[in-house]
Amino acid sequence: MSSKRSESGWRVGVLGGGAWGTALALAMLRAGHSVRLYARDEETIAAIRRGENPRYLPGVRIEPGIVATGDIGAALDGVDCVLAVTPAQSLRAVLAQAAGHVPGGVPLVLCAKGIERDTGALLSSIVEENLPGNPVAALSGPSFASDVARGLPTAVVVAAREAELAADLAARFSAENLRCYSSDDLIGVEIGGALKNVFAIAAGAVTGAGLGASAQAAMVTRGFVELRRIGAAFGAKPETLMGLSGLGDLLLTCSSSQSRNFAYGLALGQGKELTGLPLAEGVPTAGIAARIAVERGVEAPIIAAVAAILDGKVTIGQAVTALMTRPLKTETDI
């Protein structure tokens, strides 16, 4: 880490003015850092300057001290750390904009969850391709933006390939009611965060279709088996997937309509109109996750079923029937 950086508060640049970007900007402010937030939407910028973000965080007061701007260069000038909080599918384009403005050696922390639909790349690979001079980390775990924005107790994981960097970032990000654990299993944290969105859609669809709590519990449990299988194929540590960024995040997002992915699945199961629903990262992730599972020889029938439902190839009823009539095996055969 650069010796020029303050040992107390950092300058933190946040890329993204949505619910999660705004919530993390507030979290960084409370941790003692100065914060500049880049957003593309002028209305959002003006609202944050007024102390609110009604489009994404209605009813939440934005504490003074966050500098909101539509100038990405100004947001990143002289920063000690960058939080990338843009949707997974637009990360590459945003990094292309940011590339000339991020100081060399400054860590870039991924705060979105997903797999790039067109390439199958994990988000850390996209950072390493576009910003090779900047170490990459990820912040993930069971956390709703509204909870973090309101300062409710939340625990997350900060991961990087270098354990020392992960520990330093976790310590700097932690504040009252935000506890950050560190991990050197960057890939495991990314896999857990990306795949739980797919299972949240499945959980919502099961609930929306009225299939019962028993079916939902079975789906979440077996979904976790698939998450572990794919994680193992990527070299993720089993204990990472059992932790906050794997099982913890899965349980949260599969049990609440606050989750955009669960809400999307709920509407899907109820046969409601899906157009105009808030962005659900599990939608683009499902298809590429199903393809990756096939390519790596990983058995992932729930992921395949979600992808097929989203593509309109099967109905929820047909998918459930197919899953329930699969050959029987021992539960521990993963």
N, C-alpha and C positions, 0 to 999 in steps of 0.2 A: 504494500500500500504506500502511496505517495506520502512523503514526510511533510508535504505542503498542506495536507488536509488538517483541519482543526481536530484536536483530540476531544473537543466537546461537541457542539452542534455542527452538523454537516449542512451543506447546500444540497437539497434533494430535488431532482427534476422528475415530475410525474407526467407521463405521456398518456393522456386519456381523461376526459371529463365526465365519464359516465358514473354510475353509482359506485362501482368498486374503485375507480380512480379517485373520486372525491373522498370516499371513505378512507382510503389509504393516505391521501394527502392530509386529512385530519389526524390520522394516527401518527404520521411523521411529525406533524406540528406538535402534538402532545408529547412526543418523545424528545422534544427539544431541538428539532432541526428547522431550518428555514426552507420553505417549500415554494416552488414555482410549478404551476400546473399548466400543461399545454392541452388545449382543446380546439377542435375545428369549428364548432358551432358558436357563433357570436352570441346567441341568446344564452347559451350555457355559461359562457365567459362572463357576460353582464350579470347573470343571476348569482354566480359565485362571488363576484365582487360586491353584490348587495347582501351577501350572507345567507344564500339559499341555493338550492338546485332542485326546484320543484318538479322538473321533468323526470329526474332519476331518483331523487331522495326526498320525496315530499314530506314535509313536516319536520325535517332535520335542520337545525340551525348550523350554518357554516361559520365556525369561529374565525375572527379576523386574524390575518397573518398569512393566508394563502394568496400568492400572487398568480392570478389567472391570466393567461395570454394566448393569443392565436398565432404568435411568432415562435416557432419551434427553436430557432436560434437563441432567442432571449430566454426561453425556458431552460435551455441546456447550458447556457454560458457559465463557465466556471463551476459546474456542479461536481460534487464528490461522489454522487451515486445517482443512477437513473432507475426509476420504476416504470417498466413497460406494461401498461394496463389497457392496451388496445385489444380488441378481439383477435383470437388466434389467426383467423383467416386473413386479417389485414396487417398482421405484424410485419411481414416482409416489406410491404409498401411504406409503412411508417418508419422502419429502420433505414430504408433508402433515403427518406427525407432527413432523418436524424444523423446519418453517417458523418456528414461534414461538421457536425456541431458537438458531438460527444467527445470530451477530452480523453486522450489516450490513457489506458490503465484504469479508468473508472469502471467499477462493476455495474453491469446492467442486470437488474433483477426482474425476471419474468413473473407477472402476476395474473396472466390469463392462462386458461387451461384448454388444451386441445392438441390436435395433430393436423398439420397442413393437408388439406383435402387433395390438392393436385399432386403433391410429391410424396406424401407419407412421412415427411420430415417432422421430427420433434422440434419444438420451438427453440430449444438450446442450439440445435444445429443451424437454424436460420440465423441466430445471433452470431454464431461463430463464423458463418459464411460472410455476413455483412459487416460485422465489427470484430475482425480477428484480433485487434489490439485491446479488447475489453473482456475481462473475465465475466462469465455468465453465472447467474444464480437464479433460484426460483423461490417464490413465496407461495405456499399452498397450505390447505387444511380446511377443517370444517368452520366456515365463516360466512355469514351473510353480511352484505355491505351495510345494511341498515343497523345491524348490531354493532359493527365496528364503528360506524359513524356516530352512533349514540354513546359510544364508550362502554358498551356492555362487555362482560368478561368473555374473552376469546383466546384460544390457543392455536397457533399455527406453526409451520415448519419453514425454516429458511435453509435451502440446500445449495451446495456448490461442490464442485469436484475437489476443491481444496478445503479441507476441514477447518483450517485457520480462518479462511475468508468467511465460511458459513457461520462460524462462531462469532466473528467480529460483527457481521451484519445482524445476526440474531440479537446480540447484545445492544447494538445501536438502535434497532427497531423496537425493542421491548419498552413498554411504558405501563403505567397503571392500567390494569384491565386488558392489556395485550401482552400475552406471554409468547415469546418466540423460542422454539427449540431449534437446534442446528442439526444438520445432516450432511454427510459427504456423498450421499446417494442421490445425485441430481436426476439421473434417469428414472429411478424408482419413484421419486416425488412427482416427476412429470407424467409418468404412466398412470399413477393413481389419480391424479387430478384430471387427466384427459378422459379416461375410461369411465369414471364414476358418472360423468354426464350422460353417457349412453344408457347406463343402468337406471339413472333417475328418470329418463324418458320411459323406460320399460315399467318402472314402478308406478309412474303417473298413469300410464295406459291401463295397467292392471286395475288400479283404483277407479279410474274413469269408466271402465267397462263393467264395474260392479262385480269383479271376480272374487272379492273377499280378502280379508286380512291374511288368511292362511296362504293364499296364492302369492300375495305380495311378499310375505316373509320368505317363502321358498325361492321366489325370483331373486330377491336381494342376496340371499345366502349363496345360491348357485352362481349368481353374477359375480360375487366376490371370488369364487373359485376360478372363473374365467379371467378375472383381473390378475390373479396370482399367476395363472398359466402364461398370460402374455407378458407380464412383468418378468417372469423367469426367462422367457425367450429373449428379452432385452438385457438380461443381466442384473435386474433389480434385486435388491436384498429382500428376503421374505419379511424381515422385521420392519422394513420401511412400509410395506404394503399393509402390515398389521397395525400401523400407527395412524397418526392424525391425518396424514396426506393420502392414506389409502382407505382403510376401514372407517376411520372417523369421518372423513368427507363423504364417503358412500352413505353412511347411516344418516347424515344430516340431509343430504340432497334427495334421498329416496323417501323422505318422510314428511316433507313440508312443501306447501304450494308457494312458499317464499322462493323456492328454487325455480328458476326459469325453466330448467329442463323438466322438472317434475310437473310444473304447470303446463308445459307444452304437451307432455304425455297425457296428462289429465284431460286436456281439451281433445286430444287425438282419440282417447278412449271413449269420450262422450259424444264423438262424432260432430264436434263443433268446428266452426270455421277457424282455420289456422293462420290465415293471412292477417298480418298486422300484429301478431303476438310478439312480445319482446324476444330479442335474440337468444336462442338456445344453442350453445356451442356443441351440444351433443348431436345435433342434426347433421352438420357436415362431418363430424368425427365418426359417426356410426359406420358410414360406408367405407371409409378408409381403414377403420379399425377391423372391419370384417375382412377386407382384402389382405391386410397385414397378417391376420390370423391364418388365412388360407396359405399365404406365401411362406409363413414360418411353420406350417404344419401344426398349428395350435387349435384344439377343439374349443370353439366358442359359439355354441348354438344360440345363446340369448342375444349376443351381439349381432349374429347373422340374421336373427328374427327381427330385431329392431330395424336393421338396415333394409330388410325386405318390406317391412310395413311402411317405412318412410318413403320407399320407392314405389309404393302402391302395388307391389307384387303379390302380397298376401294380406288378408284381413287379420285383425287381432285374434279373432276366434280361430282362424286357420293356424296361426302361429302357435297359439296355446295348445291346440290339438296335436300339432307336430312335436312340440316340446314334451307333452305328457305321454306320447307314445314312442319316445326314443327307447332304444334297448336299455334294459336295467343293468346296473353295475353297482359295485360297492361305493359307498359315499366317499371314501378316502382315496379313490382312484382319480387323481388329478393330473 
